[in-house]
């Protein structure tokens, strides 16, 4: 399979990548889809019910991803379980990975981003021993317990609300002076007395020997510290883009996210970036789907010329 040439190559196994491959194939292009690890679906595979997804009932991330995988197979998308380490420009783009090299007329990068971890004492040591980044996976372990959520965006508050089905007390610690999440999440948390809020604060240490027993929290305004007892810490403090496969000719912002124009094309002609890897991405799943659809349709138009 290595050495083959395609009209469009899609890199990344999340919903944005699946959507881009789907619409490129619908347009009649030959499409190869590179997925590095495990089953396609990305971070939404950990979400049991997608908020804001237009459907008549609750939709799980795994359900949505699985449906797209099946449709793409029917459309003839070539799925290759390999990472791509580099993309080179030219008359056609060359994609190189550990399994070989492929060529494509257009490339859509939908490699997403990884959840950042806390770089504080105890966090790495207690990962998997009370430090988690998936409330849907681990929330049931904390029935009747006290937990802490680090973060103030959509992901943090969504996971905190899910933890509310199990935990007796949920303390949310955020560095900002207010939440950055959608209003519906904020309203639900503000009216539930089980949620404790620590604004303008940061976790400086995760406490415990063999498992999480608490966290040390510092007030960023006064510098004072306090210990909050808990048996679980859920961390959602931002994203780090998976953009290493793109060379220095591709412009990034200060945080490393890929800069694109209004058509989602990068500064390397013929290479698009969509979803969480892109600077300016709004963070909503529906936005990732819209970006992927637009990029795929534009790339497909070029394949016709």
C-alpha positions as semicolon CSV with decimal commas, in nm:
position;residue;x (nm);y (nm);z (nm)
1;X;0,000;0,000;0,000
2;X;0,293;0,234;0,068
3;X;0,385;0,438;-0,238
4;X;0,025;0,474;-0,354
5;X;-0,112;0,805;-0,474
6;X;-0,451;0,948;-0,378
7;X;-0,653;1,256;-0,456
8;X;-0,692;1,347;-0,089
9;X;-0,514;1,229;0,225
10;X;-0,677;1,284;0,566
11;X;-0,464;1,257;0,879
12;X;-0,624;1,209;1,220
13;X;-0,879;0,967;1,357
14;X;-1,117;1,201;1,540
15;X;-1,460;1,313;1,427
16;X;-1,306;1,592;1,216
17;X;-1,088;1,342;1,030
18;X;-1,374;1,097;0,981
19;X;-1,596;1,377;0,852
20;X;-1,331;1,510;0,612
21;X;-1,270;1,164;0,468
22;X;-1,644;1,110;0,436
23;X;-1,716;1,426;0,238
24;X;-1,405;1,391;0,020
25;X;-1,519;1,041;-0,075
26;X;-1,876;1,160;-0,135
27;X;-1,731;1,401;-0,390
28;X;-1,586;1,107;-0,583
29;X;-1,221;1,152;-0,486
30;X;-0,985;0,870;-0,399
31;X;-0,924;0,910;-0,026
32;X;-0,674;0,765;0,219
33;X;-0,731;0,812;0,591
34;X;-0,440;0,772;0,834
35;X;-0,529;0,683;1,193
36;X;-0,240;0,639;1,432
37;X;-0,372;0,473;1,747
38;X;-0,659;0,240;1,816
39;X;-1,010;0,288;1,686
40;X;-1,107;0,613;1,508
41;X;-1,304;0,864;1,712
42;X;-1,052;1,065;1,912
43;X;-1,142;1,232;2,241
44;X;-1,518;1,201;2,189
45;X;-1,489;0,824;2,235
46;X;-1,477;0,901;2,608
47;X;-1,806;1,094;2,601
48;X;-2,119;0,896;2,679
49;X;-2,363;1,164;2,559
50;X;-2,268;1,445;2,318
51;X;-2,407;1,782;2,428
52;X;-2,538;2,001;2,148
53;X;-2,530;1,730;1,881
54;X;-2,834;1,765;1,651
55;X;-3,016;1,436;1,701
56;X;-3,356;1,321;1,823
57;X;-3,201;1,142;2,121
58;X;-2,879;1,106;2,315
59;X;-2,578;1,015;2,100
60;X;-2,257;0,865;2,241
61;X;-1,921;0,956;2,093
62;X;-1,844;0,593;2,012
63;X;-2,179;0,559;1,832
64;X;-2,114;0,862;1,614
65;X;-1,759;0,755;1,529
66;X;-1,860;0,399;1,455
67;X;-2,129;0,512;1,214
68;X;-1,885;0,727;1,020
69;X;-1,628;0,448;1,002
70;X;-1,886;0,217;0,847
71;X;-2,005;0,477;0,597
72;X;-1,648;0,561;0,494
73;X;-1,569;0,197;0,435
74;X;-1,874;0,172;0,209
75;X;-1,758;0,482;0,018
76;X;-1,419;0,323;-0,049
77;X;-1,201;0,524;0,188
78;X;-0,868;0,348;0,238
79;X;-0,801;0,334;0,613
80;X;-0,434;0,294;0,709
81;X;-0,339;0,242;1,077
82;X;-0,023;0,450;1,073
83;X;0,098;0,784;1,197
84;X;0,238;1,042;0,958
85;X;0,562;1,207;1,068
86;X;0,612;1,464;0,793
87;X;0,439;1,630;0,498
88;X;0,643;1,774;0,212
89;X;0,513;2,011;-0,053
90;X;0,562;2,001;-0,428
91;X;0,349;1,925;-0,732
92;X;0,194;1,658;-0,509
93;X;0,234;1,628;-0,133
94;X;0,446;1,347;0,007
95;X;0,345;1,198;0,340
96;X;0,603;0,996;0,531
97;X;0,546;0,762;0,823
98;X;0,709;0,458;0,981
99;X;0,538;0,228;0,730
100;X;0,656;0,415;0,419
101;X;0,554;0,710;0,204
102;X;0,238;0,806;0,018
103;X;0,148;1,085;-0,222
104;X;-0,166;1,299;-0,236
105;X;-0,281;1,599;-0,434
106;X;-0,439;1,758;-0,126
107;X;-0,397;1,690;0,246
108;X;-0,635;1,759;0,535
109;X;-0,471;1,758;0,877
110;X;-0,719;1,677;1,153
111;X;-0,477;1,546;1,413
112;X;-0,650;1,727;1,698
113;X;-0,489;1,798;2,033
114;X;-0,408;1,621;2,357
115;X;-0,539;1,711;2,700
116;X;-0,272;1,892;2,896
117;X;-0,165;1,746;3,227
118;X;-0,088;1,927;3,551
119;X;0,283;1,989;3,596
120;X;0,278;1,990;3,976
121;X;0,420;1,754;4,239
122;X;0,217;1,436;4,275
123;X;0,019;1,465;3,952
124;X;0,226;1,226;3,740
125;X;0,293;0,988;4,030
126;X;-0,078;0,948;4,105
127;X;-0,199;0,929;3,743
128;X;-0,443;0,640;3,733
129;X;-0,452;0,635;4,113
130;X;-0,711;0,908;4,149
131;X;-0,583;1,152;3,885
132;X;-0,798;1,113;3,574
133;X;-0,892;1,290;3,252
134;X;-1,210;1,098;3,178
135;X;-1,511;1,139;3,406
136;X;-1,718;0,918;3,176
137;X;-1,464;0,638;3,224
138;X;-1,394;0,675;3,596
139;X;-1,684;0,872;3,745
140;X;-1,859;0,561;3,875
141;X;-1,561;0,490;4,101
142;X;-1,639;0,802;4,306
143;X;-1,996;0,737;4,415
144;X;-2,056;0,931;4,736
145;X;-1,699;1,070;4,732
146;X;-1,551;1,418;4,717
147;X;-1,366;1,509;4,397
148;X;-1,191;1,809;4,244
149;X;-1,207;1,924;3,881
150;X;-0,930;2,145;3,743
151;X;-1,032;2,375;3,457
152;X;-1,293;2,630;3,360
153;X;-1,391;2,555;3,000
154;X;-1,658;2,341;2,836
155;X;-1,470;2,015;2,890
156;X;-1,414;2,079;3,261
157;X;-1,773;2,177;3,336
158;X;-1,922;1,902;3,121
159;X;-1,716;1,643;3,306
160;X;-1,800;1,805;3,641
161;X;-2,172;1,778;3,564
162;X;-2,129;1,412;3,478
163;X;-1,944;1,357;3,806
164;X;-2,245;1,511;3,976
165;X;-2,429;1,184;3,910
166;X;-2,193;1,007;4,149
167;X;-1,989;1,234;4,378
168;X;-2,124;1,397;4,692
169;X;-1,910;1,709;4,650
170;X;-1,737;1,851;4,341
171;X;-1,495;2,142;4,379
172;X;-1,399;2,319;4,057
173;X;-1,064;2,500;4,056
174;X;-0,999;2,742;3,770
175;X;-0,723;2,995;3,710
176;X;-0,967;3,244;3,557
177;X;-1,190;3,487;3,740
178;X;-1,490;3,336;3,563
179;X;-1,576;3,026;3,361
180;X;-1,515;3,010;2,985
181;X;-1,782;2,744;2,933
182;X;-2,120;2,759;2,769
183;X;-2,388;2,937;2,969
184;X;-2,607;2,630;3,019
185;X;-2,324;2,449;3,200
186;X;-2,252;2,748;3,422
187;X;-2,621;2,789;3,514
188;X;-2,660;2,425;3,612
189;X;-2,353;2,433;3,833
190;X;-2,440;2,767;3,994
191;X;-2,774;2,632;4,115
192;X;-2,641;2,305;4,258
193;X;-2,508;2,333;4,613
194;X;-2,287;2,026;4,571
195;X;-2,048;2,230;4,356
196;X;-1,779;2,439;4,523
197;X;-1,606;2,704;4,311
198;X;-1,247;2,829;4,346
199;X;-1,193;3,110;4,095
200;X;-0,853;3,273;4,031
201;X;-0,691;2,969;4,188
202;X;-0,452;2,694;4,087
203;X;-0,356;2,350;4,211
204;X;0,006;2,346;4,328
205;X;0,031;1,988;4,454
206;X;-0,159;1,660;4,446
207;X;-0,151;1,497;4,789
208;X;-0,143;1,129;4,876
209;X;0,092;0,834;4,901
210;X;-0,058;0,549;4,699
211;X;-0,376;0,730;4,591
212;X;-0,516;1,083;4,580
213;X;-0,606;1,213;4,924
214;X;-0,636;1,584;4,845
215;X;-0,495;1,881;4,659
216;X;-0,317;2,197;4,762
217;X;-0,474;2,508;4,609
218;X;-0,323;2,856;4,589
219;X;-0,524;3,175;4,554
220;X;-0,357;3,362;4,268
221;X;-0,456;3,702;4,404
222;X;-0,357;3,669;4,769
223;X;-0,102;3,389;4,747
224;X;-0,269;3,203;5,034
225;X;-0,294;2,824;5,017
226;X;-0,541;2,568;5,144
227;X;-0,577;2,192;5,127
228;X;-0,894;2,039;4,985
229;X;-0,959;1,679;5,078
230;X;-1,069;1,460;4,787
231;X;-1,028;1,109;4,653
232;X;-1,026;1,203;4,285
233;X;-0,882;1,480;4,068
234;X;-1,009;1,532;3,712
235;X;-0,786;1,752;3,497
236;X;-0,915;1,957;3,199
237;X;-0,678;2,252;3,176
238;X;-0,646;2,299;2,802
239;X;-0,508;2,134;2,492
240;X;-0,171;2,088;2,323
241;X;-0,196;2,056;1,941
242;X;-0,068;1,750;1,756
243;X;0,113;1,953;1,489
244;X;0,467;1,813;1,487
245;X;0,415;1,651;1,145
246;X;0,400;1,995;0,983
247;X;0,733;2,160;0,905
248;X;0,853;2,512;0,986
249;X;0,705;2,646;0,663
250;X;0,362;2,609;0,823
251;X;0,277;2,907;1,043
252;X;0,165;2,848;1,401
253;X;0,043;3,079;1,674
254;X;0,221;3,137;2,005
255;X;0,061;2,825;2,157
256;X;0,162;2,603;1,864
257;X;-0,178;2,579;1,694
258;X;-0,176;2,583;1,313
259;X;-0,271;2,911;1,146
260;X;-0,504;2,889;0,846
261;X;-0,686;3,125;0,615
262;X;-1,064;3,151;0,594
263;X;-1,073;2,839;0,376
264;X;-0,879;2,638;0,638
265;X;-0,569;2,618;0,418
266;X;-0,230;2,646;0,588
267;X;0,068;2,841;0,460
268;X;0,176;2,521;0,281
269;X;-0,039;2,518;-0,035
270;X;-0,263;2,218;-0,067
271;X;-0,251;2,137;0,304
272;X;-0,556;2,216;0,515
273;X;-0,598;2,205;0,894
274;X;-0,929;2,161;1,074
275;X;-1,056;2,106;1,425
276;X;-0,859;2,121;1,748
277;X;-0,516;2,140;1,579
278;X;-0,612;2,475;1,423
279;X;-0,575;2,822;1,572
280;X;-0,918;2,981;1,608
281;X;-1,111;2,656;1,645
282;X;-1,415;2,725;1,862
283;X;-1,406;2,402;2,059
284;X;-1,750;2,265;1,965
285;X;-1,790;1,929;1,794
286;X;-2,034;2,080;1,546
287;X;-1,770;2,339;1,453
288;X;-1,512;2,067;1,388
289;X;-1,759;1,890;1,161
290;X;-1,832;2,213;0,973
291;X;-1,462;2,290;0,923
292;X;-1,389;1,937;0,804
293;X;-1,679;1,946;0,560
294;X;-1,570;2,280;0,413
295;X;-1,205;2,175;0,376
296;X;-1,301;1,844;0,214
297;X;-1,529;2,012;-0,038
298;X;-1,262;2,268;-0,131
299;X;-0,997;1,999;-0,166
300;X;-1,234;1,793;-0,379
301;X;-1,292;2,086;-0,613
302;X;-0,921;2,100;-0,684
303;X;-0,913;1,729;-0,758
304;X;-1,161;1,791;-1,036
305;X;-0,934;2,039;-1,217
